[in-house]
């Protein structure tokens, strides 16, 4: 009977993993139980990720590489940068030769350069990086910036900078150039509170940096923000209706206008909270089935999103060659929002029906009619279809 029950539980778990694999979701690190967990953003619960093969010793920080199907995290106590595969097949540790790994807190991935960055919260007080291909790394030049108990890093891709939070009372939000030329400094956050900030995220559309204030009292248990251009313009996010207790790490869903955080606090049940960026308050995400043991540093995985409907280029006479031009939104690296397509394809339709065998981006027309192209993009969260407007061929 025990064996039958265990098999049933296993089958149920696999069934859930399969359904969760096709859903928008949030991942986080559990500092208390040394696990990586996730939950669906539609509130239908979550699960824990298989991390066999990776060092799991107080994970602190998450970032996703969709191209290689991995989630990376920093292991604070063992001073390693590790990863797990999103398909649940286990993980491993990244080679970081040449870089300082000293109680790392928070990671951020730059898929353009194939690098992962992290903050070293140990005695070294440094910002370091390694190459995702396993060829090692180094330390970033942070001259001019405060680096004092840094916790959490975020990439300002447009500005060519990396930001981090200094986890001290009134600790500044600091930055340096990604090209290694230094140019560091502390951000003007006038109008906002920094109370032992832990974890930062960038909203590129707003040109703002957001952070979590971790300490209870003295303005803690809050989410602050300021302008990236150094003009201040700071403020605090309205979190009414949500749970916020010792928040660590933030991630921004720029599509939905939400900011998420992990509630590390121990006085009430741990949770993943969120608030709307329009100032109307927030709530708590349903995470039934997933571990929440000092959760922190969330990352968001969403299915591909079309930034515009596909375009069709070409002539309007029979015999014209048409070209389909899909428009897919990419990852928002600084916000910890990952949605880029991993695979994509195109099908053509004429008068609303599929054209047999027409599955490339170009099509030579042989008959008159209204032609459309249907673009399809898939990643680990699911599939999105996007269809063009009609293109008349006479």
C-alpha positions in Angstrom: 0.0 0.0 0.0 2.8 2.4 0.9 4.4 1.7 -2.5 1.1 2.5 -4.3 0.8 5.8 -2.4 4.3 6.8 -3.3 3.8 6.0 -6.9 0.5 8.0 -6.9 2.3 11.0 -5.3 5.1 10.8 -7.9 2.7 10.7 -10.8 0.8 13.6 -9.4 4.0 15.5 -8.9 5.1 14.8 -12.5 1.7 15.9 -13.8 2.0 19.2 -12.0 5.5 19.7 -13.2 4.3 19.2 -16.8 1.4 21.7 -16.4 3.7 24.3 -14.6 6.2 24.0 -17.4 3.6 25.7 -19.7 2.7 28.6 -17.5 4.0 32.1 -16.6 5.7 31.7 -13.2 8.0 33.2 -10.6 11.1 31.5 -9.2 12.8 32.2 -5.9 15.6 31.0 -3.7 14.8 29.5 -0.2 17.6 30.6 2.1 16.3 28.5 5.0 15.9 25.1 3.3 18.4 25.6 0.5 15.9 25.0 -2.3 14.8 26.7 -5.5 11.0 26.9 -5.9 8.5 28.4 -8.2 4.8 29.2 -8.5 2.4 30.0 -11.3 1.6 33.7 -11.7 -2.1 32.8 -12.3 -2.3 31.6 -8.6 -2.7 27.9 -9.3 0.2 26.9 -7.1 3.8 25.8 -7.4 6.5 23.2 -6.8 10.2 22.8 -6.0 12.9 22.5 -8.7 15.2 19.5 -8.9 18.7 20.9 -8.2 20.6 17.5 -7.9 24.3 18.1 -8.8 24.4 21.7 -7.8 25.8 23.1 -4.6 22.8 24.0 -2.4 24.0 25.9 0.7 21.9 29.0 1.4 21.0 30.1 -2.1 20.8 33.9 -2.4 19.7 35.4 -5.7 18.3 34.0 -9.0 18.6 34.8 -12.7 17.4 32.9 -15.8 19.2 31.9 -19.0 16.4 30.8 -21.3 18.7 30.0 -24.2 20.4 27.2 -22.2 17.3 26.4 -20.1 19.0 27.2 -16.7 18.3 29.2 -13.6 21.4 30.5 -11.9 21.8 31.3 -8.2 24.5 32.2 -5.7 25.2 29.9 -2.8 26.1 32.1 0.1 27.6 29.7 2.6 29.7 27.7 0.1 30.7 30.7 -2.0 29.7 29.3 -5.4 27.7 30.2 -8.4 25.4 27.3 -9.3 22.6 26.5 -11.6 19.7 24.1 -12.1 18.0 23.2 -15.4 14.4 24.5 -15.9 13.3 21.1 -17.2 13.9 19.6 -13.7 16.9 17.4 -14.8 19.3 18.7 -12.1 22.2 21.1 -12.2 25.8 21.9 -11.4 28.3 24.6 -10.4 29.8 27.3 -12.7 33.5 27.6 -13.2 34.4 31.1 -11.7 38.2 30.9 -11.9 39.8 34.4 -11.6 36.7 35.9 -10.0 36.1 36.5 -6.3 33.3 34.4 -4.8 32.9 35.5 -1.2 29.5 34.9 0.3 27.8 36.0 -3.0 24.3 37.6 -2.8 22.3 38.2 -5.8 23.1 37.3 -9.5 22.3 39.0 -12.8 22.8 37.6 -16.3 23.8 39.6 -19.4 22.8 37.2 -22.3 24.4 39.6 -24.8 27.9 39.2 -23.5 27.4 35.7 -21.9 28.3 36.9 -18.4 26.8 36.5 -15.0 27.4 39.1 -12.2 27.1 38.9 -8.5 27.8 40.9 -5.3 30.2 39.6 -2.7 28.9 40.3 0.8 32.0 38.9 2.6 35.0 40.8 3.7 36.1 41.4 0.1 33.1 43.7 -0.7 33.4 43.4 -4.4 31.3 43.0 -7.6 32.4 40.1 -9.7 31.5 38.2 -12.9 32.1 35.0 -14.7 31.5 33.8 -18.3 28.6 31.4 -18.8 30.7 29.2 -21.1 32.8 28.2 -18.0 36.0 30.0 -19.0 36.2 31.9 -15.7 35.9 35.6 -14.9 37.1 38.5 -12.8 36.2 41.4 -10.6 34.6 44.6 -11.8 36.2 48.0 -11.4 33.9 49.9 -9.0 36.1 52.8 -8.3 34.1 55.8 -7.0 31.2 53.7 -5.7 30.3 52.4 -2.2 30.7 48.7 -1.9 29.8 47.8 1.7 27.9 44.6 2.4 26.4 44.6 -1.2 23.3 42.5 -1.6 21.7 42.0 -5.0 22.8 43.4 -8.4 20.8 44.5 -11.5 21.8 45.5 -15.0 20.9 48.8 -16.6 21.5 47.7 -20.2 20.6 51.0 -21.8 23.0 52.9 -19.5 25.7 50.3 -19.6 25.8 50.1 -15.8 25.3 47.6 -13.0 23.6 48.6 -9.8 23.7 47.1 -6.3 22.2 47.7 -2.8 24.5 48.3 0.2 22.9 46.4 3.1 23.5 49.0 5.8 21.2 51.4 7.6 20.8 54.2 5.1 23.1 52.2 2.8 23.2 53.8 -0.6 22.2 52.3 -4.0 25.5 52.3 -6.0 26.6 51.7 -9.6 29.6 51.1 -11.9 30.1 50.8 -15.6 29.8 47.4 -17.1 32.8 48.0 -19.5 35.1 47.9 -16.5 36.2 51.5 -16.7 35.0 52.3 -13.2 32.9 55.5 -13.3 31.1 54.4 -10.2 29.1 56.4 -7.7 26.1 56.4 -5.4 22.7 57.2 -6.7 20.7 60.2 -5.6 17.6 58.7 -4.0 16.1 61.8 -2.5 12.4 61.3 -1.7 12.9 57.6 -0.9 14.1 55.5 2.0 17.1 53.2 2.0 17.0 51.1 5.2 19.4 48.1 4.8 18.4 47.7 1.1 18.7 44.2 -0.2 18.1 43.5 -3.8 17.6 45.9 -6.8 15.8 45.8 -10.1 15.6 48.2 -13.1 12.5 49.3 -14.9 13.9 50.4 -18.3 10.7 52.0 -19.5 10.4 54.2 -16.4 14.2 54.6 -16.1 13.9 53.8 -12.4 15.7 51.5 -10.0 13.6 49.7 -7.3 14.9 48.1 -4.1 13.7 46.3 -1.1 14.2 47.8 2.4 14.8 44.7 4.6 14.9 46.0 8.2 11.8 46.2 10.4 11.2 49.7 11.6 13.2 52.8 10.6 11.4 52.8 7.2 12.1 49.2 6.5 9.6 46.6 5.3 9.1 48.7 2.2 9.9 49.0 -1.5 11.6 52.2 -2.7 12.5 53.7 -6.0 14.5 56.5 -7.6 15.4 57.8 -11.1 18.3 56.3 -12.9 19.5 59.7 -14.2 20.5 60.8 -10.7 17.9 63.5 -10.3 16.3 61.9 -7.3 12.6 61.7 -7.9 12.4 58.9 -5.3 9.4 57.5 -3.5 7.9 54.4 -2.0 5.6 51.8 -3.5 2.2 51.4 -2.0 2.1 47.8 -0.8 -1.3 48.0 1.0 -3.1 44.7 0.9 0.1 42.6 0.5 2.4 41.0 3.0 5.8 42.6 3.4 8.2 41.5 6.1 12.0 41.6 5.7 11.7 41.6 1.9 14.8 40.5 0.0 15.1 40.9 -3.8 12.7 42.4 -6.2 11.6 41.5 -9.8 9.4 43.6 -12.1 6.8 42.4 -14.5 6.9 45.4 -16.9 4.1 43.9 -18.9 1.6 43.7 -16.0 2.9 46.7 -14.1 3.7 44.6 -11.0 6.7 44.3 -8.6 7.4 41.0 -6.7 9.5 40.3 -3.7 10.2 37.5 -1.3 9.2 37.9 2.4 12.1 36.5 4.4 10.6 37.3 7.7 10.0 34.7 10.4 7.2 36.1 12.6 4.5 35.2 10.1 4.3 32.6 7.3 6.7 33.3 4.5 5.2 34.4 1.2 5.8 36.0 -2.2 4.2 39.4 -2.2 3.5 41.8 -5.1 2.2 45.3 -5.6 0.9 47.3 -8.6 3.2 50.0 -9.9 0.2 52.3 -10.4 0.1 52.8 -6.6 -3.2 51.0 -5.9 -1.7 48.4 -3.5 -1.0 44.7 -3.9 -1.6 41.1 -2.6 0.1 37.8 -1.9 0.6 35.2 -4.6 -0.8 31.7 -4.0 2.2 29.3 -3.9 0.5 26.1 -2.6 2.9 23.1 -3.3 6.1 25.2 -3.3 8.5 25.6 -0.4 8.7 29.0 1.2 11.5 29.0 3.8 13.0 32.4 4.0 12.2 33.1 0.3 14.1 35.8 -1.5 15.3 37.2 -4.9 12.5 36.3 -7.3 12.8 36.0 -11.1 9.9 36.0 -13.5 9.6 33.6 -16.4 6.8 34.3 -19.0 5.9 32.9 -22.4 7.0 35.0 -25.4 5.2 38.2 -26.1 4.7 39.9 -29.4 5.8 43.5 -29.3 3.7 44.1 -32.5 1.9 41.9 -35.0 4.1 40.4 -37.7 4.7 42.5 -40.8 4.3 41.2 -44.4 6.6 42.7 -47.0 6.4 42.2 -50.7 4.4 43.0 -53.8 0.7 42.7 -54.5 0.7 40.8 -57.8 0.6 37.1 -58.2 4.1 35.8 -58.4 5.4 38.3 -55.8 7.7 37.0 -53.0 6.3 37.8 -49.6 8.4 38.0 -46.4 7.1 37.6 -42.9 8.8 39.8 -40.2 7.8 38.7 -36.6 8.2 41.1 -33.7 9.0 39.3 -30.4 9.8 41.2 -27.2 13.1 40.2 -25.5 14.1 39.6 -21.9 14.1 42.6 -19.6 17.3 41.7 -17.9 17.4 44.5 -15.3 13.9 43.7 -14.2 14.5 39.9 -13.9 11.8 39.3 -16.4 12.6 36.5 -18.9 10.3 36.0 -21.9 12.5 35.6 -25.0 11.6 32.9 -27.6 13.8 29.8 -27.6 12.3 28.4 -30.8 10.2 30.1 -33.4 8.4 29.3 -36.7 6.1 30.8 -39.3 3.1 29.5 -41.3 1.3 31.2 -44.1 -2.4 31.5 -44.6 -4.4 32.5 -47.7 -8.0 33.6 -47.2 -7.9 32.3 -43.7 -6.6 28.8 -44.5 -3.1 27.3 -44.2 -1.1 27.2 -47.3 0.2 23.6 -47.6 4.0 23.4 -47.0 4.4 27.1 -46.5 6.4 27.2 -43.3 9.4 29.5 -44.0 9.6 33.3 -43.7 9.3 33.8 -47.4 6.5 32.7 -49.8 6.2 32.9 -53.5 2.5 33.7 -54.3 0.8 31.6 -57.0 -2.8 32.6 -56.5 -4.6 35.8 -55.7 -6.1 36.3 -52.2 -5.5 37.8 -48.8 -2.3 36.4 -47.3 -1.3 36.5 -43.6 1.7 35.0 -41.8 1.2 33.4 -38.4 4.4 33.5 -36.2 4.8 31.1 -33.4 7.3 31.4 -30.5 8.0 29.0 -27.6 10.0 29.0 -24.4 9.9 27.1 -21.2 6.8 29.0 -20.1 4.7 28.2 -23.1 3.8 29.2 -26.7 2.5 32.4 -28.2 0.9 32.9 -31.7 0.8 36.2 -33.5 -0.9 36.8 -36.8 -0.3 39.6 -39.3 -2.8 41.8 -41.0 -4.0 40.7 -44.4 -1.8 41.4 -47.5 -3.8 41.5 -50.7 -2.4 39.8 -53.8 -4.3 40.3 -57.1 
